[in-house]
């Protein structure tokens, strides 16, 4: 195997951060294609007030790929103001990306400037440069507009999500298409299915790029369900939702956690996060599939919360290059 391969990670939120922070310890060229659908919190305010593309998911990916020697700068990017009129709730990284967009004249150039400041190894690429909003269509026909509204469902929302769409013309960033076309391995996820992953895949041109690239396409199944998005989902349900968008035969490999959490962790979720459950996996779920299923222990061992382990996940992905 050649020493360096080209790996593209598609997603958003903490999922992309987890994968990139683990993979950057290997000698591969990394690119992150991140969603541009976020409209909540600090990101949402900056979108409304300055008309820029959402910086939140870009900021997380930059931090994951930052040089470990730029620790103070990375801490600055993660700092969030807790007081101050107009500042409370804002992430310093989001504010810096907004300022750099004004200084450099474009959102992509602001990412390049931030990458230099943080000593980023790899590329962070917005999936689209168009201003778009996310819309969910529920099983009863109801429409929910806005990523933040979909991500945190109202208490009276009972219907499940049927599909998500982008409002506004969403054309794939040419740099994203080029990264997919020249990749050796494309990793989708992990991350919130309807608010971090699918918003990338429904951008015009992305699915076609995935179908035509010679790269292996890998999907990382979540380890936990999410209330309002994937209640009661099994591992197979997650993959089926991805395949409804990318088409059967597009995915080559699916990675799923095969270790149940300890009893105390399940008790914690049952008492504190009753609507969040471990994703159930069994080999029988995947008896009829075209893709290869890789089951492994990929979760962190400390704390009550169940999360992917960056190190374990990166080791599995690295092995898939052979």
N, C-alpha and C positions, 0 to 999 in steps of 0.2 A: 504494500500500500504506500502511495506517495505520502510524504511527510505532512503536507498541508492540503486540506480539502476545503471546498467552498460550501459553507452551511448557511442556509437562510432560515430564519425563525419568523413565523407569521403569528401575530396575536396582539396582545395589549395587556395592560394592568400588571399585576404581580406575576402572572404566568410567564411572560416574556423575560422579566427580570430574573426569575428563578432559573430558566433554561440558560440564558446568556451568562449569568454569573458563574454557573458551573462549567459551561463549555469554554469560557475564555482561558481556562487553565491548560487547554490543549492547543497544539500548534496548528490551528485551523483559521481560515479567513471567515469571519462572522458578519452577517448582515441581518438586521432586524427590520421587518416590514410591519409597521404599527398602524392601528386603526386611527381614523380621524373623525370618529363619531361621538367622542366624549363631549358632554355639555353640562356637567355638574360641577359644583363646588368652585374652587379657584379657576379651573379651566373654563367653566361656563361663564363666569364673570368677565374674564379676559376676552373671550370670544365676543361677548355682547358689547363690551366697552371699546375694544380696540380693533375688532373685525379680523382678528388673526385666526389661523388654524389652531386647533386644540393642542396645547403643549404638554399636557399631563403624561400621556403614554410615551411621548418622545423623551421626556425627562427621565422616566424610569429606565428606559432602554439605554440612554446615555450613561446613567449611573452604574448600570450593570456592566458596561464595557469600559468604565473609567479605569485609568492607571491607578494601581493601589498606592502609588507614591503621591497621588493627588488627593489624599484623604481629606485634607482641610477644605479643599474646593468642593469635593463630593458632599461633605457635611453641610457646606453652605447651600448647595443645590437642594438638599433635603429639608433645610430649615423651613418651618412653617410659623408664621406670625400668629400669636394668640391674642394680641391686643392691638389697638391703634385703629382709629377711624379710617376705613377704606383699605386697611392692610390685614385686619384680622381674618384668618382663614386662608390667606394666600401663601402658596409655596414660593420660596425665594427662587427656586429653579424656574418655575413658570414665569415669574417676573423678569428674570434675566433673559429667558428666551424671547419674551415679548420685546424687551429693550433691544436685544440683538437683531430682531426682525426689523425694527425701526432703523437701526444703524446700518445694517447690511442691505436693506431693501427687499429682502425676500425671506420667507420662512425656511426654505432649504439652506440658504446661506447662513441663517442664524444657527441652524443645526451644525453646520460645518465649523462655525466659529466656536460654538460650545464644545464641540468635539476636540478642538485644539486646546481649549482651556483645561479640559478634563483629561487630556492624554488618551482619548478613546482609541482603542484598537478595534477596527471594524467600522461598519456603516450603520447608521440609523436612517431609515427611509420611510417617509409618510406614504401610505398606500395610495392616496390620492391627494392632489393639490387643490381639489374643488371643495367649496364650502357646502357641506351636506349635513343633514340631520337624519337620525335613525328613527324608524317607525316599526313597531311590532303590530302584527295582525293576529288577534287571538282566535281561538277555535270557535267562538260565538260570533265572529265578524267584527268585534270591537277593535278599534285602532288606538294604539298608545303612541304618542309622539314624544321623542326625546330619550336619549340614552339614560339619563338620570331617572326619568319616570319609569322606564322599563326595569332598570337595575334595582330600584327600591320600590316594589309594588305597593299600591294602596291596599288597605285591609279588605276592601270590598271587591277586589279583583280575584275572581274565582276561576275564570277560564284560563286554559293553558295557552302558551304561545304557539301559534301555528307556523309563522315565518316572520322574518324581518326584511325590511326594504330600506333603501336610502332615498330620502326626499331631496331632490335636486340632482343635477347632472353629475354623476360620479364616474370620472374616467381614471383609469389606472395610471399612476405615476410611471412614466417611461423607465425610470431608474429601478422601480420595483419589478417591472416586466423583465428588464435585463438581468437583474439579480436572480430571478427564478429560472430564466433561460440558461444561465451559465453555472447554476448550482450543481453540486454533486449530491446534496441532500437538502430537502425542504422539510422543516419541522413545523407542524401546525399545532399550536397549543403548548401547554395546557392553558386554560383560562375560561372565563365565563362564556358559555356557549353562544348566547344570543347578543351579548353586549361587548365582547372582546374578540371573538373568533369570526363569527359569521359576518359582522360588518366589514371585515377585510375581503371575504370571499364573494360578497355580492357586488363589489365594485367591478364595473364593466372591464373585462380583459383579464382579470385575475384567474378565473376558472380556466379560460382557454390557455393561459400560460402554464398552469399546472398540468393540464392534459397533454401538452405538447413537449414539455421539458423532458430531458433524458434523466433528470435527477430522481432519486428515490424519494417518494412522498410518505412522510411519517406523521401520524396523528397521535398525540399524547392525550389519553383520556383522563379527565379529572378524577381526583380521589374522593371528592365530596360533591353531593348535590347542592343546588342553591335554590332557596325559597323564591318562588315567583318565576323561576326560569326552568329549572330541571327537577322539580319535585318528583320523587319516586323513580328517577331515571336509573336504569341499569347501565353497565358499560356498553352493551350493544345499542341501547337507545341513543347514547351520545354519538356513536359512530354512524348510525343510521341518519341522524340529523345532519351530519356533515356530508354524507353521501347524497342526500336529497338535493344538495346545492352543487357539489363538485361532480356528481355522477358516479355510478358504480364502475369499478375498474380503474379509478384515478388513484386511490390510495394503494400503496404497496405494503405498508407495515402499520400496525396499530400497537401501541405500547400501553399496557394496563397494569395497575398495581394489583398484586395477588395476595397481599397480606392484610388480614383483618386487624383493626386497631385493638389495643388492649382494653380489657373490660372497663377500667376506670375512665378511659377516654370516651367510650360509648356512653357511659353513665353521665359524663360531663355534658356531652351533646344532648342527651335526652332531657337533662334538667335545665340547661341554659339555652341551647339552640335546637329547640324541638323540631323545627322544620328543616334542619340540615342533617343529612345522613351519609354514612360511607357509601360510595358507589359499589354496588354488588357486581362481582365478576364470577363467571363460571365458564369452563371450556364449552359446555353445551350451548351457551348463547351464540357461539361463533362456529357452529358445526358446518354451516353452509356458505361461508364467506370466501371471497376471491383473494383477499389480502392475507398476509402473514400476521399472526398475533404473537407478540412477545409479552409474556407476563413476568413481572419481576417485583422485588421488594424495592420500591422507589419513594418511600415516605420517611420523614424525619422521625427520629426516635425520642426526642425530648419535648416536654411541654404537653399541654392538654389538647392544643389545636392540631388537626391533621393537615399536613402540608407536604408537597413534594420536596424531596431532598435534592438540592442543586447538584451535589456530588454524585449521588446514585443515578439520577436522571441523565447527567452528562456522560457517565460511564456507559450506560446502556446505549445512548445515541452514538457515542464514539465507536462502540463495537459494531453498530449497524453499517458503518462505512466499509467494513471488510466484505 
